[in-house]
Amino acid sequence: MKTLWQRIEKLMTAVTFAEAGEHETAREIMREEEKTDRPRPAKRPDRTLRASSPGQ
């Protein structure tokens, strides 16, 4: 897993290329970042906690 600083560095690199007019290079850098990201786990279903009724 990449550290936060590594991700910020990659983002700033893409920004620099975009500012210099190299938009496609910036997009490639960002796409590369997306490919290396870990897939997010599926969301777990919400469980509702219910109090038992007095007779149970």
CHARMM-style PDB file with segment names, atoms N, HN, CA, C and O in Angstrom:
ATOM      1  N   MET     1       0.843  -1.177   0.000  1.00  0.00      PROA
ATOM      2  CA  MET     1       0.000   0.000   0.000  1.00  0.00      PROA
ATOM      3  C   MET     1       0.891   1.244   0.000  1.00  0.00      PROA
ATOM      4  O   MET     1       1.869   1.329   0.743  1.00  0.00      PROA
ATOM      5  N   LYS     2       0.537   2.176  -0.827  1.00  0.00      PROA
ATOM      6  HN  LYS     2      -0.257   2.106  -1.431  1.00  0.00      PROA
ATOM      7  CA  LYS     2       1.331   3.393  -0.912  1.00  0.00      PROA
ATOM      8  C   LYS     2       1.064   4.283   0.294  1.00  0.00      PROA
ATOM      9  O   LYS     2      -0.039   4.335   0.838  1.00  0.00      PROA
ATOM     10  N   THR     3       2.104   4.966   0.677  1.00  0.00      PROA
ATOM     11  HN  THR     3       3.000   4.923   0.235  1.00  0.00      PROA
ATOM     12  CA  THR     3       1.920   5.905   1.776  1.00  0.00      PROA
ATOM     13  C   THR     3       1.205   7.149   1.249  1.00  0.00      PROA
ATOM     14  O   THR     3       1.152   7.395   0.044  1.00  0.00      PROA
ATOM     15  N   LEU     4       0.674   7.899   2.156  1.00  0.00      PROA
ATOM     16  HN  LEU     4       0.717   7.699   3.135  1.00  0.00      PROA
ATOM     17  CA  LEU     4      -0.025   9.128   1.790  1.00  0.00      PROA
ATOM     18  C   LEU     4       0.911  10.066   1.031  1.00  0.00      PROA
ATOM     19  O   LEU     4       0.506  10.692   0.051  1.00  0.00      PROA
ATOM     20  N   TRP     5       2.160  10.161   1.482  1.00  0.00      PROA
ATOM     21  HN  TRP     5       2.489   9.652   2.278  1.00  0.00      PROA
ATOM     22  CA  TRP     5       3.109  11.071   0.826  1.00  0.00      PROA
ATOM     23  C   TRP     5       3.407  10.637  -0.610  1.00  0.00      PROA
ATOM     24  O   TRP     5       3.577  11.486  -1.485  1.00  0.00      PROA
ATOM     25  N   GLN     6       3.472   9.338  -0.863  1.00  0.00      PROA
ATOM     26  HN  GLN     6       3.334   8.648  -0.152  1.00  0.00      PROA
ATOM     27  CA  GLN     6       3.705   8.857  -2.224  1.00  0.00      PROA
ATOM     28  C   GLN     6       2.527   9.205  -3.129  1.00  0.00      PROA
ATOM     29  O   GLN     6       2.720   9.566  -4.290  1.00  0.00      PROA
ATOM     30  N   ARG     7       1.328   9.098  -2.609  1.00  0.00      PROA
ATOM     31  HN  ARG     7       1.171   8.804  -1.667  1.00  0.00      PROA
ATOM     32  CA  ARG     7       0.142   9.434  -3.398  1.00  0.00      PROA
ATOM     33  C   ARG     7       0.085  10.934  -3.684  1.00  0.00      PROA
ATOM     34  O   ARG     7      -0.268  11.347  -4.788  1.00  0.00      PROA
ATOM     35  N   ILE     8       0.439  11.756  -2.674  1.00  0.00      PROA
ATOM     36  HN  ILE     8       0.727  11.420  -1.777  1.00  0.00      PROA
ATOM     37  CA  ILE     8       0.451  13.209  -2.868  1.00  0.00      PROA
ATOM     38  C   ILE     8       1.514  13.583  -3.901  1.00  0.00      PROA
ATOM     39  O   ILE     8       1.283  14.443  -4.751  1.00  0.00      PROA
ATOM     40  N   GLU     9       2.666  12.942  -3.827  1.00  0.00      PROA
ATOM     41  HN  GLU     9       2.854  12.243  -3.136  1.00  0.00      PROA
ATOM     42  CA  GLU     9       3.736  13.234  -4.785  1.00  0.00      PROA
ATOM     43  C   GLU     9       3.279  12.923  -6.216  1.00  0.00      PROA
ATOM     44  O   GLU     9       3.533  13.707  -7.130  1.00  0.00      PROA
ATOM     45  N   LYS    10       2.615  11.799  -6.408  1.00  0.00      PROA
ATOM     46  HN  LYS    10       2.409  11.163  -5.665  1.00  0.00      PROA
ATOM     47  CA  LYS    10       2.136  11.431  -7.739  1.00  0.00      PROA
ATOM     48  C   LYS    10       1.086  12.436  -8.221  1.00  0.00      PROA
ATOM     49  O   LYS    10       1.086  12.812  -9.393  1.00  0.00      PROA
ATOM     50  N   LEU    11       0.203  12.867  -7.338  1.00  0.00      PROA
ATOM     51  HN  LEU    11       0.204  12.561  -6.386  1.00  0.00      PROA
ATOM     52  CA  LEU    11      -0.812  13.854  -7.689  1.00  0.00      PROA
ATOM     53  C   LEU    11      -0.168  15.178  -8.084  1.00  0.00      PROA
ATOM     54  O   LEU    11      -0.570  15.790  -9.074  1.00  0.00      PROA
ATOM     55  N   MET    12       0.821  15.624  -7.326  1.00  0.00      PROA
ATOM     56  HN  MET    12       1.148  15.127  -6.522  1.00  0.00      PROA
ATOM     57  CA  MET    12       1.494  16.882  -7.633  1.00  0.00      PROA
ATOM     58  C   MET    12       2.259  16.794  -8.952  1.00  0.00      PROA
ATOM     59  O   MET    12       2.360  17.786  -9.674  1.00  0.00      PROA
ATOM     60  N   THR    13       2.795  15.624  -9.271  1.00  0.00      PROA
ATOM     61  HN  THR    13       2.713  14.818  -8.684  1.00  0.00      PROA
ATOM     62  CA  THR    13       3.465  15.428 -10.550  1.00  0.00      PROA
ATOM     63  C   THR    13       2.463  15.598 -11.691  1.00  0.00      PROA
ATOM     64  O   THR    13       2.755  16.256 -12.690  1.00  0.00      PROA
ATOM     65  N   ALA    14       1.284  15.002 -11.535  1.00  0.00      PROA
ATOM     66  HN  ALA    14       1.047  14.468 -10.723  1.00  0.00      PROA
ATOM     67  CA  ALA    14       0.242  15.134 -12.556  1.00  0.00      PROA
ATOM     68  C   ALA    14      -0.196  16.588 -12.700  1.00  0.00      PROA
ATOM     69  O   ALA    14      -0.427  17.056 -13.815  1.00  0.00      PROA
ATOM     70  N   VAL    15      -0.313  17.302 -11.592  1.00  0.00      PROA
ATOM     71  HN  VAL    15      -0.126  16.922 -10.686  1.00  0.00      PROA
ATOM     72  CA  VAL    15      -0.703  18.715 -11.626  1.00  0.00      PROA
ATOM     73  C   VAL    15       0.340  19.531 -12.390  1.00  0.00      PROA
ATOM     74  O   VAL    15      -0.007  20.396 -13.194  1.00  0.00      PROA
ATOM     75  N   THR    16       1.613  19.251 -12.135  1.00  0.00      PROA
ATOM     76  HN  THR    16       1.895  18.548 -11.482  1.00  0.00      PROA
ATOM     77  CA  THR    16       2.686  19.975 -12.812  1.00  0.00      PROA
ATOM     78  C   THR    16       2.617  19.782 -14.320  1.00  0.00      PROA
ATOM     79  O   THR    16       2.762  20.742 -15.078  1.00  0.00      PROA
ATOM     80  N   PHE    17       2.396  18.546 -14.760  1.00  0.00      PROA
ATOM     81  HN  PHE    17       2.278  17.766 -14.145  1.00  0.00      PROA
ATOM     82  CA  PHE    17       2.275  18.287 -16.192  1.00  0.00      PROA
ATOM     83  C   PHE    17       1.057  18.994 -16.772  1.00  0.00      PROA
ATOM     84  O   PHE    17       1.125  19.546 -17.871  1.00  0.00      PROA
ATOM     85  N   ALA    18      -0.047  18.980 -16.046  1.00  0.00      PROA
ATOM     86  HN  ALA    18      -0.102  18.532 -15.154  1.00  0.00      PROA
ATOM     87  CA  ALA    18      -1.263  19.645 -16.536  1.00  0.00      PROA
ATOM     88  C   ALA    18      -1.040  21.148 -16.675  1.00  0.00      PROA
ATOM     89  O   ALA    18      -1.475  21.749 -17.657  1.00  0.00      PROA
ATOM     90  N   GLU    19      -0.368  21.757 -15.702  1.00  0.00      PROA
ATOM     91  HN  GLU    19      -0.015  21.269 -14.904  1.00  0.00      PROA
ATOM     92  CA  GLU    19      -0.091  23.187 -15.777  1.00  0.00      PROA
ATOM     93  C   GLU    19       0.815  23.538 -16.954  1.00  0.00      PROA
ATOM     94  O   GLU    19       0.729  24.634 -17.507  1.00  0.00      PROA
ATOM     95  N   ALA    20       1.686  22.599 -17.334  1.00  0.00      PROA
ATOM     96  HN  ALA    20       1.756  21.708 -16.884  1.00  0.00      PROA
ATOM     97  CA  ALA    20       2.604  22.830 -18.453  1.00  0.00      PROA
ATOM     98  C   ALA    20       1.942  22.536 -19.801  1.00  0.00      PROA
ATOM     99  O   ALA    20       2.588  22.625 -20.845  1.00  0.00      PROA
ATOM    100  N   GLY    21       0.667  22.189 -19.775  1.00  0.00      PROA
ATOM    101  HN  GLY    21       0.143  22.116 -18.926  1.00  0.00      PROA
ATOM    102  CA  GLY    21      -0.051  21.919 -21.012  1.00  0.00      PROA
ATOM    103  C   GLY    21       0.024  20.469 -21.466  1.00  0.00      PROA
ATOM    104  O   GLY    21      -0.478  20.130 -22.538  1.00  0.00      PROA
ATOM    105  N   GLU    22       0.634  19.625 -20.679  1.00  0.00      PROA
ATOM    106  HN  GLU    22       1.042  19.900 -19.808  1.00  0.00      PROA
ATOM    107  CA  GLU    22       0.752  18.199 -21.010  1.00  0.00      PROA
ATOM    108  C   GLU    22      -0.402  17.430 -20.357  1.00  0.00      PROA
ATOM    109  O   GLU    22      -0.200  16.614 -19.458  1.00  0.00      PROA
ATOM    110  N   HSD    23      -1.597  17.712 -20.829  1.00  0.00      PROA
ATOM    111  HN  HSD    23      -1.762  18.374 -21.560  1.00  0.00      PROA
ATOM    112  CA  HSD    23      -2.799  17.157 -20.210  1.00  0.00      PROA
ATOM    113  C   HSD    23      -2.869  15.634 -20.319  1.00  0.00      PROA
ATOM    114  O   HSD    23      -3.258  14.960 -19.366  1.00  0.00      PROA
ATOM    115  N   GLU    24      -2.495  15.098 -21.469  1.00  0.00      PROA
ATOM    116  HN  GLU    24      -2.178  15.647 -22.243  1.00  0.00      PROA
ATOM    117  CA  GLU    24      -2.564  13.648 -21.645  1.00  0.00      PROA
ATOM    118  C   GLU    24      -1.581  12.935 -20.715  1.00  0.00      PROA
ATOM    119  O   GLU    24      -1.902  11.877 -20.174  1.00  0.00      PROA
ATOM    120  N   THR    25      -0.400  13.497 -20.526  1.00  0.00      PROA
ATOM    121  HN  THR    25      -0.139  14.357 -20.965  1.00  0.00      PROA
ATOM    122  CA  THR    25       0.568  12.903 -19.603  1.00  0.00      PROA
ATOM    123  C   THR    25       0.015  12.915 -18.185  1.00  0.00      PROA
ATOM    124  O   THR    25       0.165  11.940 -17.449  1.00  0.00      PROA
ATOM    125  N   ALA    26      -0.618  14.006 -17.804  1.00  0.00      PROA
ATOM    126  HN  ALA    26      -0.740  14.798 -18.402  1.00  0.00      PROA
ATOM    127  CA  ALA    26      -1.227  14.093 -16.472  1.00  0.00      PROA
ATOM    128  C   ALA    26      -2.311  13.031 -16.310  1.00  0.00      PROA
ATOM    129  O   ALA    26      -2.415  12.396 -15.260  1.00  0.00      PROA
ATOM    130  N   ARG    27      -3.112  12.841 -17.351  1.00  0.00      PROA
ATOM    131  HN  ARG    27      -3.027  13.357 -18.204  1.00  0.00      PROA
ATOM    132  CA  ARG    27      -4.163  11.818 -17.289  1.00  0.00      PROA
ATOM    133  C   ARG    27      -3.557  10.418 -17.151  1.00  0.00      PROA
ATOM    134  O   ARG    27      -4.069   9.588 -16.400  1.00  0.00      PROA
ATOM    135  N   GLU    28      -2.476  10.163 -17.872  1.00  0.00      PROA
ATOM    136  HN  GLU    28      -2.060  10.837 -18.482  1.00  0.00      PROA
ATOM    137  CA  GLU    28      -1.811   8.858 -17.786  1.00  0.00      PROA
ATOM    138  C   GLU    28      -1.292   8.602 -16.377  1.00  0.00      PROA
ATOM    139  O   GLU    28      -1.415   7.493 -15.856  1.00  0.00      PROA
ATOM    140  N   ILE    29      -0.723   9.612 -15.774  1.00  0.00      PROA
ATOM    141  HN  ILE    29      -0.623  10.513 -16.198  1.00  0.00      PROA
ATOM    142  CA  ILE    29      -0.214   9.476 -14.402  1.00  0.00      PROA
ATOM    143  C   ILE    29      -1.359   9.144 -13.453  1.00  0.00      PROA
ATOM    144  O   ILE    29      -1.222   8.289 -12.578  1.00  0.00      PROA
ATOM    145  N   MET    30      -2.471   9.817 -13.627  1.00  0.00      PROA
ATOM    146  HN  MET    30      -2.582  10.512 -14.338  1.00  0.00      PROA
ATOM    147  CA  MET    30      -3.617   9.557 -12.751  1.00  0.00      PROA
ATOM    148  C   MET    30      -4.220   8.174 -13.022  1.00  0.00      PROA
ATOM    149  O   MET    30      -4.652   7.497 -12.089  1.00  0.00      PROA
ATOM    150  N   ARG    31      -4.253   7.751 -14.284  1.00  0.00      PROA
ATOM    151  HN  ARG    31      -3.902   8.301 -15.042  1.00  0.00      PROA
ATOM    152  CA  ARG    31      -4.752   6.404 -14.597  1.00  0.00      PROA
ATOM    153  C   ARG    31      -3.852   5.353 -13.971  1.00  0.00      PROA
ATOM    154  O   ARG    31      -4.332   4.343 -13.456  1.00  0.00      PROA
ATOM    155  N   GLU    32      -2.555   5.590 -14.014  1.00  0.00      PROA
ATOM    156  HN  GLU    32      -2.165   6.411 -14.432  1.00  0.00      PROA
ATOM    157  CA  GLU    32      -1.599   4.663 -13.410  1.00  0.00      PROA
ATOM    158  C   GLU    32      -1.877   4.542 -11.918  1.00  0.00      PROA
ATOM    159  O   GLU    32      -1.794   3.453 -11.351  1.00  0.00      PROA
ATOM    160  N   GLU    33      -2.203   5.641 -11.298  1.00  0.00      PROA
ATOM    161  HN  GLU    33      -2.271   6.526 -11.759  1.00  0.00      PROA
ATOM    162  CA  GLU    33      -2.526   5.641  -9.874  1.00  0.00      PROA
ATOM    163  C   GLU    33      -3.771   4.801  -9.616  1.00  0.00      PROA
ATOM    164  O   GLU    33      -3.819   4.049  -8.643  1.00  0.00      PROA
ATOM    165  N   GLU    34      -4.778   4.921 -10.476  1.00  0.00      PROA
ATOM    166  HN  GLU    34      -4.740   5.533 -11.267  1.00  0.00      PROA
ATOM    167  CA  GLU    34      -6.011   4.155 -10.297  1.00  0.00      PROA
ATOM    168  C   GLU    34      -5.747   2.657 -10.408  1.00  0.00      PROA
ATOM    169  O   GLU    34      -6.329   1.867  -9.664  1.00  0.00      PROA
ATOM    170  N   LYS    35      -4.880   2.266 -11.327  1.00  0.00      PROA
ATOM    171  HN  LYS    35      -4.407   2.907 -11.931  1.00  0.00      PROA
ATOM    172  CA  LYS    35      -4.588   0.847 -11.544  1.00  0.00      PROA
ATOM    173  C   LYS    35      -3.880   0.234 -10.345  1.00  0.00      PROA
ATOM    174  O   LYS    35      -4.094  -0.937 -10.033  1.00  0.00      PROA
ATOM    175  N   THR    36      -3.046   1.003  -9.677  1.00  0.00      PROA
ATOM    176  HN  THR    36      -2.872   1.955  -9.931  1.00  0.00      PROA
ATOM    177  CA  THR    36      -2.279   0.459  -8.566  1.00  0.00      PROA
ATOM    178  C   THR    36      -3.034   0.511  -7.251  1.00  0.00      PROA
ATOM    179  O   THR    36      -2.597  -0.081  -6.264  1.00  0.00      PROA
ATOM    180  N   ASP    37      -4.160   1.211  -7.223  1.00  0.00      PROA
ATOM    181  HN  ASP    37      -4.515   1.692  -8.025  1.00  0.00      PROA
ATOM    182  CA  ASP    37      -4.950   1.262  -5.992  1.00  0.00      PROA
ATOM    183  C   ASP    37      -5.526  -0.109  -5.688  1.00  0.00      PROA
ATOM    184  O   ASP    37      -5.869  -0.875  -6.588  1.00  0.00      PROA
ATOM    185  N   ARG    38      -5.620  -0.392  -4.429  1.00  0.00      PROA
ATOM    186  HN  ARG    38      -5.341   0.230  -3.698  1.00  0.00      PROA
ATOM    187  CA  ARG    38      -6.201  -1.634  -3.972  1.00  0.00      PROA
ATOM    188  C   ARG    38      -7.707  -1.594  -4.177  1.00  0.00      PROA
ATOM    189  O   ARG    38      -8.326  -0.567  -3.899  1.00  0.00      PROA
ATOM    190  N   PRO    39      -8.320  -2.673  -4.653  1.00  0.00      PROA
ATOM    191  CA  PRO    39      -9.779  -2.652  -4.784  1.00  0.00      PROA
ATOM    192  C   PRO    39     -10.426  -2.542  -3.408  1.00  0.00      PROA
ATOM    193  O   PRO    39      -9.954  -3.129  -2.435  1.00  0.00      PROA
ATOM    194  N   ARG    40     -11.482  -1.802  -3.348  1.00  0.00      PROA
ATOM    195  HN  ARG    40     -11.865  -1.325  -4.139  1.00  0.00      PROA
ATOM    196  CA  ARG    40     -12.163  -1.622  -2.069  1.00  0.00      PROA
ATOM    197  C   ARG    40     -13.062  -2.816  -1.795  1.00  0.00      PROA
ATOM    198  O   ARG    40     -13.696  -3.336  -2.714  1.00  0.00      PROA
ATOM    199  N   PRO    41     -13.125  -3.253  -0.557  1.00  0.00      PROA
ATOM    200  CA  PRO    41     -13.989  -4.395  -0.244  1.00  0.00      PROA
ATOM    201  C   PRO    41     -15.454  -4.003  -0.404  1.00  0.00      PROA
ATOM    202  O   PRO    41     -15.829  -2.839  -0.266  1.00  0.00      PROA
ATOM    203  N   ALA    42     -16.260  -5.006  -0.697  1.00  0.00      PROA
ATOM    204  HN  ALA    42     -15.955  -5.952  -0.809  1.00  0.00      PROA
ATOM    205  CA  ALA    42     -17.696  -4.765  -0.844  1.00  0.00      PROA
ATOM    206  C   ALA    42     -18.265  -4.310   0.498  1.00  0.00      PROA
ATOM    207  O   ALA    42     -17.817  -4.743   1.559  1.00  0.00      PROA
ATOM    208  N   LYS    43     -19.246  -3.442   0.428  1.00  0.00      PROA
ATOM    209  HN  LYS    43     -19.610  -3.090  -0.435  1.00  0.00      PROA
ATOM    210  CA  LYS    43     -19.861  -2.929   1.650  1.00  0.00      PROA
ATOM    211  C   LYS    43     -20.650  -4.038   2.314  1.00  0.00      PROA
ATOM    212  O   LYS    43     -21.394  -4.772   1.663  1.00  0.00      PROA
ATOM    213  N   ARG    44     -20.478  -4.146   3.606  1.00  0.00      PROA
ATOM    214  HN  ARG    44     -19.874  -3.550   4.135  1.00  0.00      PROA
ATOM    215  CA  ARG    44     -21.198  -5.155   4.362  1.00  0.00      PROA
ATOM    216  C   ARG    44     -22.631  -4.689   4.593  1.00  0.00      PROA
ATOM    217  O   ARG    44     -22.877  -3.496   4.767  1.00  0.00      PROA
ATOM    218  N   PRO    45     -23.563  -5.616   4.595  1.00  0.00      PROA
ATOM    219  CA  PRO    45     -24.950  -5.219   4.835  1.00  0.00      PROA
ATOM    220  C   PRO    45     -25.108  -4.676   6.257  1.00  0.00      PROA
ATOM    221  O   PRO    45     -24.486  -5.168   7.199  1.00  0.00      PROA
ATOM    222  N   ASP    46     -25.938  -3.672   6.386  1.00  0.00      PROA
ATOM    223  HN  ASP    46     -26.443  -3.273   5.621  1.00  0.00      PROA
ATOM    224  CA  ASP    46     -26.186  -3.094   7.706  1.00  0.00      PROA
ATOM    225  C   ASP    46     -26.980  -4.082   8.549  1.00  0.00      PROA
ATOM    226  O   ASP    46     -27.911  -4.731   8.073  1.00  0.00      PROA
ATOM    227  N   ARG    47     -26.594  -4.174   9.783  1.00  0.00      PROA
ATOM    228  HN  ARG    47     -25.838  -3.646  10.170  1.00  0.00      PROA
ATOM    229  CA  ARG    47     -27.336  -5.030  10.704  1.00  0.00      PROA
ATOM    230  C   ARG    47     -28.065  -4.142  11.682  1.00  0.00      PROA
ATOM    231  O   ARG    47     -27.472  -3.259  12.301  1.00  0.00      PROA
ATOM    232  N   THR    48     -29.330  -4.377  11.815  1.00  0.00      PROA
ATOM    233  HN  THR    48     -29.812  -5.095  11.312  1.00  0.00      PROA
ATOM    234  CA  THR    48     -30.143  -3.597  12.740  1.00  0.00      PROA
ATOM    235  C   THR    48     -30.245  -4.356  14.059  1.00  0.00      PROA
ATOM    236  O   THR    48     -30.664  -5.513  14.094  1.00  0.00      PROA
ATOM    237  N   LEU    49     -29.863  -3.701  15.119  1.00  0.00      PROA
ATOM    238  HN  LEU    49     -29.522  -2.761  15.091  1.00  0.00      PROA
ATOM    239  CA  LEU    49     -29.981  -4.303  16.439  1.00  0.00      PROA
ATOM    240  C   LEU    49     -31.350  -3.970  16.998  1.00  0.00      PROA
ATOM    241  O   LEU    49     -31.792  -2.821  16.981  1.00  0.00      PROA
ATOM    242  N   ARG    50     -32.004  -5.000  17.491  1.00  0.00      PROA
ATOM    243  HN  ARG    50     -31.645  -5.934  17.505  1.00  0.00      PROA
ATOM    244  CA  ARG    50     -33.349  -4.801  18.043  1.00  0.00      PROA
ATOM    245  C   ARG    50     -33.374  -5.303  19.466  1.00  0.00      PROA
ATOM    246  O   ARG    50     -32.802  -6.341  19.796  1.00  0.00      PROA
ATOM    247  N   ALA    51     -34.045  -4.546  20.290  1.00  0.00      PROA
ATOM    248  HN  ALA    51     -34.511  -3.703  20.021  1.00  0.00      PROA
ATOM    249  CA  ALA    51     -34.213  -4.979  21.672  1.00  0.00      PROA
ATOM    250  C   ALA    51     -35.261  -6.090  21.722  1.00  0.00      PROA
ATOM    251  O   ALA    51     -36.254  -6.060  20.995  1.00  0.00      PROA
ATOM    252  N   SER    52     -35.023  -7.056  22.582  1.00  0.00      PROA
ATOM    253  HN  SER    52     -34.216  -7.080  23.173  1.00  0.00      PROA
ATOM    254  CA  SER    52     -36.002  -8.129  22.692  1.00  0.00      PROA
ATOM    255  C   SER    52     -37.219  -7.619  23.453  1.00  0.00      PROA
ATOM    256  O   SER    52     -37.116  -6.733  24.301  1.00  0.00      PROA
ATOM    257  N   SER    53     -38.361  -8.191  23.134  1.00  0.00      PROA
ATOM    258  HN  SER    53     -38.444  -8.911  22.445  1.00  0.00      PROA
ATOM    259  CA  SER    53     -39.581  -7.767  23.821  1.00  0.00      PROA
ATOM    260  C   SER    53     -39.583  -8.355  25.234  1.00  0.00      PROA
ATOM    261  O   SER    53     -38.937  -9.376  25.472  1.00  0.00      PROA
ATOM    262  N   PRO    54     -40.296  -7.728  26.172  1.00  0.00      PROA
ATOM    263  CA  PRO    54     -40.248  -8.131  27.584  1.00  0.00      PROA
ATOM    264  C   PRO    54     -40.605  -9.584  27.825  1.00  0.00      PROA
ATOM    265  O   PRO    54     -40.126 -10.158  28.803  1.00  0.00      PROA
ATOM    266  N   GLY    55     -41.409 -10.203  27.000  1.00  0.00      PROA
ATOM    267  HN  GLY    55     -41.798  -9.737  26.205  1.00  0.00      PROA
ATOM    268  CA  GLY    55     -41.825 -11.585  27.228  1.00  0.00      PROA
ATOM    269  C   GLY    55     -40.842 -12.614  26.705  1.00  0.00      PROA
ATOM    270  O   GLY    55     -41.103 -13.810  26.840  1.00  0.00      PROA
ATOM    271  N   GLN    56     -39.749 -12.222  26.130  1.00  0.00      PROA
ATOM    272  HN  GLN    56     -39.537 -11.251  26.021  1.00  0.00      PROA
ATOM    273  CA  GLN    56     -38.835 -13.209  25.516  1.00  0.00      PROA
ATOM    274  C   GLN    56     -37.595 -13.388  26.295  1.00  0.00      PROA
ATOM    275  OT1 GLN    56     -36.734 -14.179  25.910  1.00  0.00      PROA
TER     276      GLN     56
END
